[in-house]
Amino acid sequence: MKNIFISDKELNNYGETNTFSDKADSLLSHQKENWGLVEKNFRNLDSVKIKNIDFDNFKFKIQFNPSRITSTSAKVDKKSIENRVCFLCKDNLPETQKGIKYQDDYVILINPFPVFKQHLTISHIQHIPQKIDSTFKDMLQLSFDLKDNFFVFYNGPKCGASAPDHFHFQAGQKKSTPIENFYNGLLLNYGEEVYTNNITKIYSVNHSITKFIFFKSSDKNELVNLFNTILNVIKIQQGLASEPMINIFTFFDNSQWKVFLYLREKHRPKQYFANDDTQLLISPASVDLAGLCVTPREDDFNRVTKEDLKDICSQVLMNTDKFEKIIRNISKYLSDKNEKVRF
Ligand SMILES: [Zn+2]
């Protein structure tokens, strides 16, 4: 059977192995040395073009990144997925791709088409579908284990995951997205408290360009319970049998997890499908919603405006009425539950 795992001993030739952040750094050095595609795509990131588009208390960083074309334009309908070879199954990984064993069920890989100077894909060792309810606890543990240098994100199966059939998270270099810099100001100016106790606080943020539910907590189990409760309230309100359309972005700092839950209306905006000069190949997922918007074509990078971004976000994020209704329901559900617990 193919062995994709790299040992600590081998990693030690490339750097430290004390923490998972260290190991990931060492793995990146190993892959740059042994896999030309990784060397080239990470080197190209040094000269990537960036432009900023400012909003009140938020900004978008637009990144022109040609290596992302496959992911941005990935066909994720059932038929296309069935007809392609899964690029996350271990038997299909290139010979040169190696990974770090994580817990019993995951492997930490270098993403060969990076958006960040350090960019990981953490995939399940089994070919099982993208689905967050039973794995959110793993996401929190992962963001804790990678806390020195990484945030962790999850794209729902219909919200930007290019392998919706194979469970995976991704991780990127901390302090490389606008949301990490701007969230305190967003909470202060646009945040409303949804739930609070001594350990965990939940807010909603409803801003003209971005909307999300924000959690902070130092208690992993409580956070997992509250998160799954909220996901369930959304699922019931929307009459869904499967997971609501979501993206999740999380990191651990100052002894707390911070979680951003983005509720989606659709996967791709109309500009993506346009056949004329209004076409913009922008397919938003967690990273784009966190303010780092990737355009794989230079023409789109040059053309995209503040108005385009506003329009795209208003299409792909849940509309304000629905969002506020969901927040009211969550708030009511959690306060009712609290009352019951108390008496
Ligand atoms: Zn697979």
Residues whose N, C-alpha, C, O or C-beta is under 5 A from the ligand:
A	BS01	ZN	C86 L88 C89 H127 H166
